[in-house]
Amino acid sequence: MMAVALGWGAQAAERLPAGASSCTSCHAGAASEIPVLENLTAAEIEAALEAYRSGGRDGTIMPRIAKGFSAAETRAIAASLGRDRQSKP
């Protein structure tokens, strides 16, 4: 699982909310323009997802993905992946 490779640990990876584990497949630190999620705070991730969902931020894939999450799901995903998450390995 990619979350384990990113240093989130096996137990943390098992607790990721629905949808969050798929985020790491693109946002795992590859050398590209895609932001590394563990470099962002939960607030930054949540704001970006909300901007994609509302149409305030352009993108190719992220607007479609973000529209699939409710505000509560977005908060849970951001909290679990942001660098300021409480449960570190």
N, CA, C and O of each residue as an XYZ file, in Angstrom:
356
protein
N       0.854     -1.187      0.000
C       0.000      0.000      0.000
C       0.890      1.236      0.000
O       1.864      1.311      0.748
N       0.549      2.199     -0.841
C       1.369      3.384     -1.011
C       1.474      4.207      0.264
O       2.515      4.816      0.511
N       0.431      4.242      1.077
C       0.471      5.022      2.313
C       1.568      4.531      3.235
O       2.192      5.331      3.931
N       1.814      3.240      3.254
C       2.878      2.686      4.085
C       4.218      3.183      3.572
O       5.084      3.557      4.364
N       4.401      3.192      2.259
C       5.656      3.653      1.675
C       5.905      5.121      1.966
O       7.057      5.552      2.020
N       4.855      5.891      2.154
C       5.013      7.314      2.441
C       5.310      7.592      3.902
O       5.507      8.747      4.280
N       5.345      6.575      4.721
C       5.665      6.791      6.121
C       4.456      6.937      7.011
O       4.602      7.314      8.173
N       3.267      6.655      6.514
C       2.080      6.757      7.353
C       1.918      5.522      8.220
O       1.152      5.557      9.183
N       2.607      4.435      7.916
C       2.535      3.219      8.712
C       1.320      2.380      8.374
O       0.305      2.889      7.899
N       1.437      1.089      8.626
C       0.362      0.154      8.279
C      -0.916      0.457      9.034
O      -1.999      0.429      8.450
N      -0.810      0.747     10.329
C      -2.028      1.013     11.104
C      -2.705      2.293     10.631
O      -3.930      2.336     10.519
N      -1.935      3.327     10.353
C      -2.520      4.578      9.879
C      -3.178      4.366      8.520
O      -4.245      4.918      8.255
N      -2.549      3.570      7.659
C      -3.108      3.313      6.331
C      -4.448      2.605      6.427
O      -5.352      2.880      5.637
N      -4.586      1.706      7.373
C      -5.844      0.990      7.550
C      -6.953      1.912      8.039
O      -8.129      1.609      7.838
N      -6.613      3.030      8.677
C      -7.609      3.945      9.237
C      -7.958      5.085      8.281
O      -8.774      5.940      8.625
N      -7.364      5.115      7.103
C      -7.672      6.194      6.170
C      -9.144      6.147      5.790
O      -9.690      5.067      5.566
N      -9.791      7.305      5.715
C     -11.197      7.319      5.299
C     -11.336      6.898      3.844
O     -10.376      6.935      3.075
N     -12.531      6.504      3.486
C     -12.797      6.090      2.107
C     -12.339      7.177      1.149
O     -12.621      8.357      1.357
N     -11.653      6.789      0.133
C     -11.166      7.740     -0.863
C      -9.753      8.216     -0.618
O      -9.057      8.567     -1.571
N      -9.308      8.241      0.614
C      -7.992      8.802      0.928
C      -6.846      7.929      0.440
O      -5.807      8.445      0.028
N      -7.020      6.625      0.482
C      -5.916      5.761      0.058
C      -5.633      5.916     -1.427
O      -4.490      5.739     -1.851
N      -6.629      6.237     -2.220
C      -6.384      6.424     -3.652
C      -5.640      7.726     -3.939
O      -5.020      7.852     -4.995
N      -5.685      8.690     -3.034
C      -4.990      9.967     -3.227
C      -3.484      9.755     -3.347
O      -2.812     10.430     -4.127
N      -2.970      8.819     -2.572
C      -1.530      8.621     -2.518
C      -0.956      8.055     -3.808
O       0.251      8.156     -4.033
N      -1.784      7.464     -4.659
C      -1.240      6.912     -5.894
C      -0.688      8.004     -6.816
O       0.263      7.752     -7.557
N      -1.256      9.194     -6.786
C      -0.753     10.308     -7.600
C       0.060     11.311     -6.778
O       0.956     11.965     -7.312
N      -0.241     11.433     -5.508
C       0.363     12.471     -4.666
C       1.426     11.904     -3.730
O       1.513     12.302     -2.568
N       2.234     10.975     -4.239
C       3.204     10.301     -3.385
C       4.622     10.833     -3.527
O       5.569     10.163     -3.114
N       4.790     11.999     -4.090
C       6.115     12.580     -4.162
C       6.843     12.330     -5.463
O       8.057     12.522     -5.542
N       6.128     11.909     -6.472
C       6.754     11.723     -7.775
C       7.276     13.071     -8.273
O       6.753     14.128     -7.921
N       8.287     13.008     -9.075
C       8.860     14.234     -9.628
C       7.925     14.773    -10.705
O       8.073     14.448    -11.883
N       6.984     15.580    -10.305
C       6.034     16.168    -11.243
C       5.447     17.423    -10.614
O       5.888     17.873     -9.557
N       4.461     17.966    -11.273
C       3.784     19.154    -10.756
C       2.705     18.811     -9.741
O       2.087     19.712     -9.174
N       2.471     17.543     -9.503
C       1.442     17.114     -8.566
C       1.950     17.331     -7.136
O       3.020     16.830     -6.791
N       1.208     18.068     -6.297
C       1.666     18.333     -4.929
C       1.757     17.062     -4.087
O       0.943     16.148     -4.225
N       2.752     17.024     -3.222
C       2.904     15.924     -2.270
C       2.031     16.262     -1.067
O       2.254     17.276     -0.405
N       1.041     15.423     -0.780
C       0.059     15.747      0.246
C       0.652     15.853      1.639
O       0.189     16.671      2.435
N       1.653     15.061      1.958
C       2.186     15.153      3.312
C       3.012     16.424      3.515
O       3.469     16.685      4.628
N       3.213     17.218      2.459
C       3.848     18.533      2.590
C       2.823     19.632      2.846
O       3.192     20.765      3.155
N       1.541     19.306      2.721
C       0.462     20.278      2.901
C      -0.232     20.065      4.232
O      -0.267     18.947      4.745
N      -0.785     21.131      4.793
C      -1.571     20.995      6.017
C      -2.962     20.474      5.659
O      -3.379     20.521      4.502
N      -3.656     19.987      6.655
C      -5.030     19.530      6.444
C      -5.889     20.671      5.908
O      -6.729     20.459      5.033
N      -5.683     21.869      6.426
C      -6.470     23.025      5.968
C      -6.204     23.323      4.500
O      -7.126     23.675      3.765
N      -4.955     23.189      4.063
C      -4.624     23.431      2.657
C      -5.260     22.378      1.746
O      -5.766     22.701      0.672
N      -5.229     21.127      2.181
C      -5.839     20.053      1.392
C      -7.348     20.250      1.312
O      -7.943     20.133      0.240
N      -7.957     20.548      2.452
C      -9.406     20.756      2.473
C      -9.811     21.934      1.585
O     -10.790     21.846      0.844
N      -9.067     23.023      1.659
C      -9.379     24.198      0.842
C      -9.237     23.883     -0.651
O     -10.059     24.314     -1.460
N      -8.203     23.137     -1.008
C      -8.006     22.783     -2.415
C      -9.141     21.894     -2.912
O      -9.675     22.117     -3.998
N      -9.511     20.888     -2.121
C     -10.605     20.010     -2.518
C     -11.913     20.780     -2.660
O     -12.683     20.544     -3.591
N     -12.159     21.700     -1.731
C     -13.382     22.507     -1.795
C     -13.372     23.391     -3.047
O     -14.400     23.547     -3.705
N     -12.216     23.965     -3.374
C     -12.109     24.811     -4.564
C     -12.342     23.994     -5.835
O     -13.001     24.459     -6.765
N     -11.801     22.782     -5.872
C     -12.068     21.905     -7.019
C     -13.555     21.560     -7.099
O     -14.153     21.593     -8.175
N     -14.140     21.229     -5.955
C     -15.545     20.809     -5.932
C     -16.474     21.941     -6.367
O     -17.465     21.699     -7.057
N     -16.165     23.156     -5.975
C     -17.030     24.293     -6.288
C     -16.780     24.884     -7.675
O     -17.547     25.727     -8.142
N     -15.706     24.441     -8.330
C     -15.374     24.995     -9.639
C     -14.475     26.207     -9.562
O     -14.174     26.821    -10.586
N     -14.043     26.560     -8.371
C     -13.167     27.713     -8.192
C     -11.713     27.444     -8.542
O     -10.906     28.372     -8.604
N     -11.378     26.197     -8.768
C     -10.012     25.830     -9.135
C     -10.084     24.864    -10.311
O     -10.822     23.879    -10.283
N      -9.302     25.166    -11.345
C      -9.292     24.331    -12.540
C      -8.403     23.112    -12.343
O      -7.474     23.124    -11.535
N      -8.694     22.094    -13.074
C      -7.885     20.891    -13.072
C      -8.419     19.926    -14.103
O      -9.485     20.136    -14.681
N      -7.674     18.876    -14.325
C      -8.122     17.879    -15.297
C      -8.927     16.778    -14.619
O     -10.037     16.462    -15.047
N      -8.377     16.205    -13.582
C      -9.016     15.083    -12.901
C      -9.586     15.478    -11.535
O     -10.646     14.992    -11.141
N      -8.896     16.345    -10.824
C      -9.293     16.661     -9.454
C     -10.703     17.251     -9.308
O     -11.374     16.924     -8.329
N     -11.189     18.101    -10.223
C     -12.566     18.579    -10.054
C     -13.573     17.440    -10.050
O     -14.530     17.459     -9.276
N     -13.366     16.459    -10.901
C     -14.286     15.310    -10.959
C     -14.183     14.471     -9.690
O     -15.195     14.007     -9.166
N     -12.973     14.277     -9.202
C     -12.782     13.480     -7.986
C     -13.385     14.205     -6.786
O     -14.114     13.605     -5.996
N     -13.081     15.488     -6.649
C     -13.541     16.261     -5.490
C     -15.058     16.332     -5.406
O     -15.615     16.347     -4.308
N     -15.725     16.374     -6.537
C     -17.193     16.425     -6.534
C     -17.817     15.150     -5.978
O     -18.998     15.131     -5.630
N     -17.028     14.094     -5.897
C     -17.525     12.832     -5.355
C     -17.502     12.760     -3.841
O     -18.007     11.798     -3.262
N     -16.925     13.762     -3.189
C     -16.824     13.761     -1.725
C     -17.711     14.832     -1.110
O     -17.820     15.942     -1.631
N     -18.337     14.486     -0.003
C     -19.099     15.483      0.754
C     -18.110     16.363      1.523
O     -16.915     16.070      1.566
N     -18.608     17.431      2.122
C     -17.749     18.302      2.925
C     -17.147     17.525      4.099
O     -15.978     17.719      4.431
N     -17.926     16.658      4.719
C     -17.422     15.863      5.848
C     -16.349     14.878      5.387
O     -15.344     14.685      6.071
N     -16.562     14.263      4.238
C     -15.555     13.337      3.707
C     -14.273     14.090      3.353
O     -13.170     13.594      3.585
N     -14.423     15.274      2.796
C     -13.265     16.102      2.456
C     -12.455     16.435      3.708
O     -11.227     16.344      3.699
N     -13.138     16.817      4.777
C     -12.435     17.125      6.043
C     -11.697     15.905      6.567
O     -10.553     16.011      7.009
N     -12.346     14.747      6.519
C     -11.724     13.517      7.021
C     -10.504     13.138      6.189
O      -9.478     12.737      6.740
N     -10.606     13.258      4.890
C      -9.476     12.959      4.017
C      -8.328     13.921      4.301
O      -7.182     13.498      4.458
N      -8.632     15.201      4.367
C      -7.591     16.204      4.623
C      -6.922     15.971      5.973
O      -5.699     16.063      6.086
N      -7.706     15.674      6.980
C      -7.150     15.433      8.310
C      -6.245     14.211      8.337
O      -5.256     14.187      9.070
N      -6.571     13.207      7.552
C      -5.780     11.985      7.574
C      -4.509     12.083      6.743
O      -3.564     11.328      6.975
N      -4.468     12.990      5.789
C      -3.308     13.071      4.895
C      -2.434     14.300      5.115
O      -1.281     14.305      4.683
N      -2.940     15.334      5.769
C      -2.171     16.557      5.969
C      -0.982     16.350      6.892
O      -0.979     15.441      7.723
N       0.028     17.198      6.742
C       1.256     17.043      7.539
C       1.030     17.274      9.029
O       1.846     16.862      9.853
N      -0.062     17.922      9.372
C      -0.352     18.197     10.776
C      -1.276     17.159     11.400
O      -1.855     17.393     12.460
N      -1.414     15.994     10.730
C      -2.280     14.947     11.274
C      -1.767     14.523     12.643
O      -0.561     14.529     12.890
N      -2.673     14.160     13.519
C      -2.347     13.844     14.901
C      -1.653     12.495     15.068
O      -0.740     12.377     15.885
N      -2.059     11.485     14.320
C      -1.529     10.139     14.516
C      -0.385      9.857     13.560
O      -0.599      9.378     12.446
N       0.811     10.149     13.991
C       1.989      9.873     13.186
C       2.575      8.542     13.615
O       2.473      8.160     14.781
N       3.195      7.829     12.667
C       3.776      6.517     13.013
C       4.920      6.632     13.990
O       5.507      5.621     14.375
